[in-house]
C-alpha cells in the first residue's frame, strides 16, 4: 500500500554534524527486486523580519536482485540569510550489499561529503565490512518484536579542511562499527536505536561516536507521534568547537491510505 506522509516538526535544535552520515537510515525496508529511482527538491524564501533563501534536493537510485542490493544517494542543502550563508553542505553515498546467509551480509561503500559551515572542503571514504543479524524475533502475534544488527568494518578516510592560515589534511584508516536495534511493542509503539563507533586505527583515542534514537507512538490508524534524539561526539574536532552535538525533535506523521 502506498502512503503519503506529512511531518510537522514541533521542536528543533540545530546542530553541526561531524560524524559519518548515518547510512542505516538509508537502507530499504522492503525486499522488492529491480531498479528504483526517486528525487526531490524544495525551495524557500522568507521576507520581513527574517530574510532567508533556502534550497534542498536529493536523488536516490536503487538496483536490487536476489541476494544483492545496491544504492546511490545524494543530498544537498543550502540556506542563506541577509547576513551570509548559514548552510552549504552535501554528500553522495554508494553502497553494495551481498547477503551470504540469514546471519551475515558483506558490504562495500564509498562516500564523498562537504560542509562549508565547518570548513570541510571534502571528506572521502572507501571501505567495507560485515553486517551480522544475531537476533530476529518478529511475529505479528507476538507482543514484542526485536531485531538486532551488528556491523564491523574498515574504511580509508581522506579529509581536507580549508582552515586558516594552513589547511588541515588527514589520510588515515578508521574502524567503523555500528549497532542497530529495532523493536516494536504491541503494534502501536516502535523503537529504533542506532549507535556508531569509529576510532582511528593508529590512534584509538581519536574516535567519533554517535547515537540516534527514535521512539514512535501510534495514536490512531493515520496519526503517529515521534520523539527522536541525536548525540554526536568527536574526541578531536578540527575547529575550535565543542566536542559534542545534541539534537532533539518531536514530530507528528499523518499517513493517508
C-alpha positions in Angstrom: 0.0 0.0 0.0 1.3 3.4 -0.9 1.3 6.0 1.8 1.7 9.8 1.9 3.3 11.3 4.9 3.5 14.8 6.3 5.8 15.6 9.2 5.3 18.6 11.4 8.4 19.4 13.5 7.3 20.8 16.8 10.8 21.3 18.3 14.1 21.5 16.5 17.5 22.2 17.9 20.0 22.8 15.0 23.4 21.1 15.3 26.7 20.8 13.4 27.4 17.2 12.4 30.9 15.9 12.5 30.3 12.2 12.2 29.8 9.9 9.2 26.4 10.1 7.5 24.0 7.7 9.3 23.6 5.2 6.4 21.5 2.8 8.5 18.6 5.2 7.8 19.2 4.9 4.1 18.5 1.2 3.9 15.4 -0.1 2.1 13.0 -2.0 4.3 11.2 -3.9 1.5 12.7 -6.8 -0.4 11.4 -6.0 -3.9 13.9 -6.6 -6.8 14.5 -4.4 -9.8 15.6 -0.8 -10.4 14.1 2.2 -8.4 14.6 5.9 -8.7 13.4 8.8 -6.6 14.3 12.5 -6.5 13.0 15.6 -4.7 13.7 19.3 -4.4 12.5 22.2 -2.2 12.9 25.9 -2.5 12.1 28.5 0.1 12.1 32.3 0.6 11.4 34.3 3.8 10.9 38.0 3.8 10.1 40.5 6.5 11.7 40.4 10.0 13.7 37.3 8.8 15.4 37.2 5.4 16.2 33.7 4.2 16.7 31.9 0.9 16.9 28.1 1.1 17.2 25.2 -1.3 17.5 21.5 -0.8 17.5 18.5 -3.1 18.1 14.8 -3.2 18.3 11.9 -5.6 18.3 8.1 -5.0 18.9 5.2 -7.3 18.5 1.5 -6.2 19.2 -1.7 -8.0 18.2 -4.9 -6.2 18.4 -8.6 -7.2 18.4 -11.8 -5.4 21.0 -11.7 -2.5 22.4 -8.3 -3.7 21.2 -4.8 -3.0 22.8 -1.6 -4.3 22.0 2.1 -3.9 23.4 5.5 -4.6 22.1 8.5 -2.6 23.0 12.2 -2.9 21.7 15.2 -1.0 22.4 18.9 -1.0 21.3 21.6 1.5 21.8 25.4 1.1 20.5 28.3 3.2 21.4 32.0 3.2 20.3 35.0 5.2 20.9 38.7 4.6 24.0 38.3 6.8 25.5 35.5 4.8 25.4 31.7 4.3 24.0 29.6 7.1 24.1 26.1 5.5 26.0 24.8 2.4 26.6 21.1 2.6 26.1 17.9 0.7 27.0 14.3 0.3 27.0 11.3 -2.0 26.9 7.7 -0.7 27.1 4.5 -2.7 26.8 1.0 -1.2 26.6 -2.6 -2.3 25.4 -5.4 0.0 25.7 -9.2 -0.6 23.6 -11.5 1.6 25.6 -14.6 2.4 23.0 -16.1 4.8 20.3 -15.1 7.2 23.1 -14.2 9.7 25.7 -12.5 7.5 25.8 -9.7 4.8 29.0 -8.4 3.3 29.1 -4.7 2.3 31.3 -2.2 0.4 30.8 1.5 0.3 32.1 4.8 -0.9 31.2 8.4 0.2 32.0 12.0 -0.6 30.9 14.8 1.6 31.5 18.6 2.1 30.3 21.1 4.6 31.3 24.7 4.2 30.0 25.7 7.7 32.7 23.6 9.4 35.3 24.3 6.7 35.2 20.8 5.4 36.1 21.1 1.7 35.9 17.3 1.1 35.7 14.1 3.0 36.1 10.9 1.0 35.6 7.4 2.3 36.1 4.0 0.9 35.6 0.8 2.9 33.8 -2.4 3.5 32.8 -4.8 6.2 30.3 -7.4 7.5 26.8 -6.9 8.8 25.6 -9.5 11.3 22.0 -10.3 12.2 22.3 -12.1 15.5 18.7 -11.5 16.8 15.4 -11.7 14.9 12.3 -12.1 16.9 9.5 -10.9 14.8 5.9 -12.1 14.7 2.6 -10.3 14.1 1.1 -12.2 17.1 4.0 -11.6 19.5 3.6 -8.6 21.9 7.3 -7.7 21.4 9.3 -7.9 18.1 13.1 -7.4 18.2 15.8 -7.2 15.6 19.5 -6.6 16.2 22.2 -5.8 13.6 25.9 -5.5 14.3 28.3 -4.0 11.7 32.1 -4.3 11.8 34.2 -2.8 9.1 37.3 -0.8 7.9 37.4 2.4 5.9 40.0 4.7 4.4 39.3 8.3 5.2 40.6 11.5 3.4 39.7 14.8 4.9 40.5 18.3 3.7 39.6 21.3 5.9 40.2 24.7 4.4 41.3 26.3 7.6 43.4 29.4 8.1 46.4 30.0 7.9 47.0 26.4 6.7 44.6 23.7 5.6 44.2 20.5 7.7 44.6 17.3 5.8 44.0 13.8 7.1 44.6 10.4 5.4 44.0 7.5 7.7 42.3 4.2 8.4 39.3 4.0 10.7 37.4 1.1 12.1 33.7 1.7 11.5 31.3 -0.2 13.7 27.6 0.1 14.4 24.8 -1.5 16.4 21.2 -1.2 15.4 18.2 -2.3 17.5 14.7 -2.3 16.1 11.8 -3.0 18.5 8.0 -3.0 18.2 5.7 -3.2 21.2 2.1 -4.3 20.7 1.8 -2.9 17.2 1.4 0.7 18.5 4.9 1.6 19.7 8.2 1.3 17.8 11.8 2.0 19.0 14.9 2.3 16.9 18.4 2.8 18.3 21.5 3.3 16.0 25.0 3.6 17.5 28.3 4.2 15.6 31.8 4.0 17.0 34.7 4.9 14.6 38.2 5.0 16.1 41.4 5.8 14.1 43.4 2.5 14.0 46.8 4.2 14.6 45.4 6.4 17.4 42.3 4.8 19.1 41.9 7.8 21.4 40.9 9.7 18.2 37.3 8.5 17.7 33.8 9.5 16.7 30.7 8.3 18.5 27.1 8.8 17.6 23.8 7.6 18.8 20.4 8.2 17.2 17.2 7.1 19.0 13.7 7.3 17.6 10.5 6.4 19.5 7.1 6.4 17.8 3.6 6.1 19.3 0.7 5.3 17.0 -2.1 7.5 18.3 -4.6 6.3 15.6 -4.6 4.4 12.3 -3.5 7.6 10.5 -1.7 9.6 13.2 1.7 8.9 14.7 3.7 10.9 17.3 7.5 10.6 17.4 10.4 11.6 19.7 13.9 11.5 18.3 17.3 12.3 19.7 20.8 12.5 18.1 24.0 12.7 20.0 27.4 13.0 18.3 30.9 13.2 19.9 34.2 13.9 18.2 37.2 13.4 20.5 39.4 15.6 18.3 37.5 18.2 16.4 39.5 20.1 13.8 37.9 23.5 14.6 37.7 25.2 18.0 34.2 23.9 18.7 32.6 21.7 21.3 33.3 18.0 21.1 29.6 17.1 21.2 26.3 18.0 19.4 22.9 17.1 20.7 19.6 17.3 18.7 16.1 16.7 19.9 12.9 16.6 17.8 9.2 16.0 18.3 7.1 15.2 15.3 3.7 14.2 14.0 3.3 12.0 11.0 0.0 11.8 9.1 -0.4 8.7 7.0 -3.2 8.5 4.3 -4.2 5.3 2.6 
